[in-house]
Amino acid sequence: MRLELRGITKRFGTFVANDAIDLVVESGQIHCILGENGAGKSTLMNCLYGLYRAEEGEILLDGVPQRFAGPGDAMAAGIGMVHQHFMLVPVFTVAENVMLGNENTLGGGLLDMAAARTRVTEIGDQLGFHVDPDTRIEDLPVGVQQRVEIIKVLSRDAQVLVFDEPTSVLTPQETDELMAILKQLRNEGKAIIFISHKLREVRELADKITVIRRGKVVGEALPTSTNAELASMMVGRDVILTVTKDAPKITSNRLEVTDLVVTADDGAVLVDKVSFTVKGGEVLCVAGVDGNGQSELANALLGLEGQVTGSIVLNGAELTGKNPRKMLDAGIGFIPADRNEDGLVGSFTIAENLMLNRSNGLPFAKGGVLQLGFRDQFAAEKIVEYDVRTEGINQEVSRLSGGNAQKVIVAREMSKDLSLLVAAQPTRGVDVGSIEFIHKRIIEERDAGIPVIVVSTELDEVVGLADRIMVMYRGAAVGIVPADTPRDILGLMMAGIAPENQEGAPA
């Protein structure tokens, strides 16, 4: 099946998310769509899949124009989509999810579960893996859940397959397995669209690469293109992709965490007796597949978790049980994983957000009165220093791009007199150019003698920033290893296998 998009334009009010995009995907081809977050990639695919209706343009399958009123029409025409956030019902079994919306029935209206189980097994065997049809989705690892999504799509005989950021929740080994599956599907004649901002994956998979920037196609590239060339097309300028840093210079600053436990309200253990030390002048990166306790660990270091036991000692002072105000007063800078939920107030201006957690005393307040002149001068200086692209200090943060909004948080937290920096997913949802800038600032704090903790699910980021790496799995620390630990060992650790159990693991 040959897919052609002609002049697809999608608007949200006055904002043009897709601007006259043309795209051709041939059968037996992996066509990668590369672009920054917010470039319009997912919007384009949602138009293809019937979730959005484009104001202009047309979709053709084998030369025949299509009009999709919804995803059901797209699926009936042979288009399947594996979304970044899986569309599975957790309490249903694999077979129930695969047949959902496409139910076969027996006499009397009973569901033909035997046929669904058989279909799951047949497709799994075809792709070289086994998934138990009777296992509940909530009991499956993330990588296996993604395989269920693929089985679900293929069970409907889809010929055009769309994968939207499919590796964002996978370990390196699971990513390699997914790539092998995609190559097999390509060889069977499927037309595959692979959406990503990860350059290494795109170069490894693609037969053809289309780059989208700010809603427009800015060019096509070959898999032989360098990372720097692809990044330049994405951003529109030259980008330095590697993190440059000298050997760590250890200072007397020190964070010591001992037997830290974070418990949820229902009694579930989210962080399980984690212990580590971070010295001034080094970066400890906390790696792992998202949802293994990393976010709760970071939140606990700022007093944001309610039920915490163990010990958090910063420069000799015990901080366990302190509220966030006390933690901030102790010199902790905190970049939260969700900037919109926890880091910014969207309806506040840039100037107001830059003083959010500093309005209780000098120099931003005096005698309970805000010092607006100082605030505005401070904000004007920081938008220049941190290269925040904005109309001015009084622009609402909700109107900033993701990268510029993140820079506001980075400017606020790194302009303080820090004793510790905790950065959770510091570059999530930001463009390549902003990633380069934020990485540079993190290394500057490290080189200033500050202990730095970076929580990230991006393995390239972890390897680039870290002096040491702690991997978490199901709330526990699997181990702490040097930054030059091979990726395959890190991947095994992310699956819960400790380094000492691995042949050839570093000491």
N, C-alpha and C positions, 0 to 999 in steps of 0.2 A: 504494500500500500504506500502510495506517495502522498505526502502531506505538503500543502502549499498555503502559506498565509500571505495575503496581499493587502498592503496598506492598512493594517490593523491599528486603529486609533481608539484609545479608551481614556475618557476624562472623568475626573471626580470634581465636580464644580468647575472652577477655572484651572485646576491642576491637570496637566496632560501627563498621564502615567505611561501611555504608549503612544508614540507619535509616528504614524504611517510606517509601521514595521512590516518588512517583507522577509519571509523565511521559507526555505524549501528543505524538507527532510526526506531522503530517499529510503526505500526499504533496504535492509542489510547495511544500515549505517547508524553509527552513534554520533549524533550531532549535539555538541556541547554548547550551551548558552552561558556565557561568562559575563559577569558584571558585578559591580559593587552591590551591597545591600541597599535597596531602595531604587535600583536602576530600572525596575519595571519587569524583571524576569518572571516572577510569580504571577503578576497581573496578566501578562501575556498568556501564560499557560492556563490561568483561570478563564480567560476568554475562549481559549481553545476547548476547554473542558465543559463549557456551558455554565460555569458559576457566575461569570460576568457576561454581559452583552456589549460588544464593541459598538461605538457610535458610527464608525466608518470601517470599511474594509470587508474582506470575505475570506472564508475558509474553504479550501478545496481538497477533496480526497480522490485520488486518481482522476483529477481533472473535473470532478463534479462538485459544484458549489453546495455548501451545507449551511443549514440554519439550526442551531441547537437552542432549544428553549430551556434546557437544563442538562445536568450531567447524565441523566438517563438517555437522552438523545445521543450524546457524545459516545457513551458506552455502546449503544446499539449500532453506532456507525463504525465501531472498531477501535475507539480510543480509550485507553486506560491510564490512570494516573495514580502514582504512589506519592502521597503527600509527605511533606516534611514532618508534620505531626500526624501520626497514624490515625486512620479512620476505622478503628476496630472497637467492638464492644467488649470491654474487659471481662465481663462475667459470662460471655458466650464462649463456646468451644471454638476450635479452629474451623471445624466443619460448618458450624452454625454461622460463623462470620463469612465464610466463603460463599455460602448459599444465600446470605442475606440480600434481599432485593432481587434475587434471581431464583426463587424457590421452585424446586420440582416437587410435585405432589403425587401421592398414590390415590387409590380409590377412597372416597370419603373425606378428601381434603387433607389427609395426613401427609406430613412432610416426608420426602424420600431421603432420610438421613443416610441410608446405605449408599445411595448414589453420590451424595456429597462427600462421604468418607473416601469412596473409591476415587473420586476426582482429585481430592487432595493428595492421595498417595500416588496417583498416576503422574501428576504434574511435578511432585517432589522427586520422583524417580527420574523423570525426564531431565530435571535440572541437577541431579546428583546429590540431593539431600533428603533427609527424612524429617517430617513433622507429624507428630501424633495427632490425628484428626480430632481426638476426644479430649485433648488438653485445653483447659481454659486459658484464654489469652493472658489474663493477669498472672498466670503462673509461668509464663515464658520469658526468657531473656529478650532484651530489646532487639538484638540481631535476628532472633528467630521470629519475632513479631513482624519484622520487615519482610521476611520470607513469606509469611502468611499474606501480607499485602500483595506480594508478587503473584502468589498462587491465586489469590482472589481475582486479580486483573486478568491473568491468563485463563482462568476458568471461563471467562466470558469471550474467549477467542479474540482478545485485543491484538491489533496489528501495529498500532502506534502506541508506544509506551512512554509516558512522561515520568521522570524521576526528579522531584523537587528537593534539592539539598539533601540527598538521601544518606549521606555519611555523617551528618551532624551529631548523631547519637551512637555511633559505632566505634568499637575498638579498632586499632589498626588491622588486626587479623580479620575482623568482620568486614572491614572495608575491602580488603583484598578478596575475600570470598564474594562480596557483592560484585566487584569488578569482573571476576571470572564469570559470574552468572550473566552479567550484561553482555559480555563478549560472546557467550554462548547463544544468547537470544539474538544478537546481531547476526551471528553466523547462520541462524535458522530463518533469517529473512525479515525479522522485525525492524521497524523504524523506531529508533530510540532517541528521545530528547533527554539530555542529562543537564540539569541546572545546578550551577555551583559557583562559588567564589574562590575555591581552593585550586590553585594553579597546578600543583603537582598531580592531582587526580585528573584534571582536565587534560593535561598533556599526555598522561598515560592511557586514557580511554578514547580520546576523540579521533574520529575520522575527519571531522570538520568542526571548526570553532567559529561561532558568531559572538561578537562582543557588543553588549548594549551599555550605553552610558546615558543617564538622564532621559530614559524613555525612547532613545533612538538607537538604531543600529549604526555603530561607528566604524565597523569593518569586520572582515573575516580574517582568520589566521589559520596556520597549519600547526599540527601537533609538534612540529620541529621548532616552533617559536620558543624563545627563551622565556623564563619567568619574568624577566625585566621587560621584555617586549610586550608580553600580555598585560602586565601591570600598568605599563604606560598607556596602553589602549584603554584600559578600564578607567583610569584616573584622568588621563589627558595631560600627563606630564611624567617626567622621569621619577622613579621611585626607588629608594634604597630598601631592599627587601630583607637583608641580613641584619641581625642585631650585632653591633660592634661594642665590645666591652673588654677592658683589661682584666687581669687577674684580680680577685677580690683583695681589698685591704681591710683586714678585720679591725674593728674598733671595740671599745669597752661596752657599747650598747648591746643589750641581750634580751631576747624573749625566750622564756622557758615554759613549755606547756607539758604538764604531767597528768597522765590518766584522765584526760578530759572526756566526760560523758555528757551527751545532750539527749534528753528524753522528751518525746512528744507527749501531748496531753493524754493520749490513749495508752501510754506506757511503752510504745515502740522506741527502741534505742536507735537514734539517728546518727550519733557519733559514739564509737565504742572504744573507750580507754585509749585514746590517741595521745602519744607523747612525742615531742620533738623540741629542738632548740634552733633558734635562728640568731646568728650573730650579726652585729652591726657590720655593714659592708658586704653582705651577701644576699642573694635572692634564693629563697626556698619556693619552688613551684609545687603546687598541689595538683596532681593530675588524676584523671579517672573519667569514666563515662558519667555523664550528668546524672545526678540523682543518687549518688553513693555517699552522701554526707558532707561533700565539700562545702556547699553553701551554708549548711548549718554550722560547720566548723568556723567559717569566716564570720558568720553572724554572732557566734558565741564570743569571738574576740572583741566585739564591740558591745557586748552586753545585750544583744537583741534576742537571745533565746531565753525562755523562761526557766527551764529546768536544767541546770548545769551543775555538775560536780567535777572535782579534780582541782587542778591548780593552774592559774595563768599568772606568771610573774614577769613583769617588765621592769628591767633595771632595778631589781631587788624589791619592787613593790608588788604585793599580792593584789590582783584585780578581780579574781573570781567573785561573782555576786554583785559587782558594781553595775550601776545603771549606765546607759549610753553617755549621759552627760559626764559622769566621772571618767569613763573611758576616753572621751574626747579631751577632757582636761589633762589626762595623763599623756597626751601627745600622740594619740592614734589617729592616723588618717585612714579613711575608709572609702573605697570605691565599690559600691554595691553591684551585685550581679544584674539587677533590674533597675536601670537608671530612671525609668519613668515612674515605677512604683515606689522606689526607696531612695532615689538620689536627687530628684528634682520635683518642684511644684510647677506644673506646666503653665498655669495661669499667672505665675510670678514672672517678673522681668529677669533678665540676665543679672543685673545688679543685685536684685533681691536674692536670687539663688546663690550668688557668690558669697553671701554672708549668712546663709540659712542657719548653720550650726555655730555661728560666732557672734550672735547678736546680744549676748548676755553680759558684755563688758567691753572695756577698751580694746581696740580703738574704734570699734563700730558703734558702741553705745556708751553714754556717760550719764550717770544719775538716772538711768532708766529711759533716757532720750536717745533715739537713733541719731547718729552723726551722718546725715545724708550727704554732706559735702565730701567727707572721707570715703563713704561708701561708693559714691559715683566716681571719684578719682581712682580708687582701687579697681573698680570694675573696668574703667577705661584702660588702665595699665595692663590688666590681665587679658583682655580680649586681644591686645596687641602681642603680648608675650606668648600667649598660647594659641595664637593664630585662629581665633574664633571668627568664622565668617558670618557676619551679622550686619543688620542695618544700624545697630547701635546698642548701648547698654540698656535701653528701655524696651527692647524687643522682647516679647513673651517667649519663654524657652520652648513652648509647644510648637512654635513656628520654625525652630531650628532643625536642620538635618540631624540624623542620628550621630554622625561623627562630631558635629559642632556641639550638640548637647552633651556628649561625653566629655568633650574638652572643657566645658564649664565645670563639670564635677572634678576633673583632674586639676584644673586651675584652683578650685576652692580647697581641695584637700592637700595639694602639694605646695601651696603658698603658706602653709602653717609651719610652726616650729615643731617638727615631727620627732617622735621617739620610735615610731613603728608605722610602716605603711602596709595596709592590707588591701589588695586589689583583686576583687572577685570578677572574673570574666571582663577584664578591663577593655577589651577590644571587640566585645560581642556586638554585632550589628553595626559596625562602623566600616568605612571604606579603607582601601589599602593605604591611601595617603595619611589618614588619621592614625592607622595602626603604626605606621612608621614613626609618627610624632609621639604617640603615647609610649611606645617602647623606649624611645630615646629619653623621655622624662623619667620613666621608671629606673633606668640605668643611672641617671643623674642622681636620684635619691640614694640608690645603692652606693654610688661612688662618694656620696657625702657622708657615708658612715652609718646610714640608717638600716636597721633590719627590715627586709621587704619580704612579704608573703604574696605570691601571685597564685590565684586559683583559676585554672583554665582547662577547658576541654579540648582546646586546639593544641595538638601535639607539636606542631611546628613552633608555636609560640612558647610552649613549655621548654622545648629543647634550646630555643634561641635565648631566652631570658635567664634560665636557671643556672645557679652554681651547684645546687643539689635538687633532687626531685623526690617528693613523697607521693606515692600512689595510694589512693583510697579505693576500697571495694567493700560495699555493704556496711559502710560506717567505720570500718577499721583501716588502720594504716598497714598496707601489705608490706611496705619496706621503704627505706630512704636510700637512694642510689645517686651516683655522680651524674652530672649533666650529659656526659658522653656515653651513657648507657645505650646500647643498641635499641632501635625501635621495636624489634621483635620481642625483646625481653620486657620493655615497657608495656607492650601490648598484652603479654601474658600476665603481667602484674595487674593490669586493668581488668583482667578476667579472674583475679583472685589468687594467682599462683605466685607464691613468695619467691624472691630471688635465690634463696639458698636451695630451693628445690629444682633449680634450672641448671642444666648442663652449660658450662661456660659462662655462668653469671658472674658479674664483677664482685669482688670482695667487698 
